[in-house]
Amino acid sequence: MDKLKEPDVVLFDLASRPEFGPVVNLFQSQTSLLTEIDNMSNATRKIEVVGLFKLGTTFGIDGNLITSHLNFFEDFLPTKKKD
């Protein structure tokens, strides 16, 4: 869990749908995986998968990530542009 305090790191749900790619297989062979996600402002961010967990999908959710609150704010909340 201490790894989640680092910037731009996530845990990946190993029960996510396959359209997210072979994340689990790649992670298991490398123990770390660099990839990209699209955030709410349609910007692509580089992240590192540092662990796996199992939660599973639902009717409306195809996959899950766990990250720290600071990474969440940085990655997913739109930021205001400074004038």
N, C-alpha and C positions, 0 to 999 in steps of 0.2 A: 504493500500500500504506500510506502514511502516514495516509490517511483512516481506515483500520481502527482506528487508535489512539484515535479519538474515541469518546465514549460512544454506544451505541445505533445503531451503523451496521453495515451488512452489504453483502456482494456477493451477487447473486442469480444462480442458475444459469439461463442462458437456454434450456437444454434441459429445464427442469422441465415437468411435466404442465400442461395448460391450466386445470385446476381452481383453480390459484392466481391466476387472473385475468390481465389484460393487462399484467403487470408490465413485461415487456421493451418493449412498444410505448410505454407511459407513460413509462418511464425514458428511452428514446431521444428522446422529444419534449421532455422536461423536464430531463434530465441529473441529476436528483435526484428521489426519490420517497419521500414519507412514507406508511407503511402500518402495519399491526399484525400481531403474531404471538401465538399462544397458547403459553405455556411449559409446563414439566412440572407446575407446580402449578396449571394451568388459569387462570392470570392472563393478561390481555391486556397486551402491552407495545407501545408505539409504537417503531418503528424507522425508519431512513432507509436506503434503497437508494442506495449511492454508486457502484456499478459492477456490471458483468456479467462472468461467466465461463461456460465451457461444460464440463460434466462429464457430464450425462445421468442418466437414471433407471435403476433396477434393478428386479428383481422385488419388492423390499420397500420401495424408496425412491422417492417420487414427485417430490421436489424437494430442492434443496440450497441452503444458505447458507454463506458464509464470513464469519467475524467474528474479532475478537481473543479471546484467552483470557479477558481481563477481562470483555468483553461476554458471552461464553459463560457464565461463572460467574454474572453478574448476571441474565441472561435465562433460563437453563435449569436451573440447579441450585436445588432447593428451599432456602429460607432458614429458619433456626430463628427462631421467635418469641421475643422477649425477654420474660421474666416481669416 
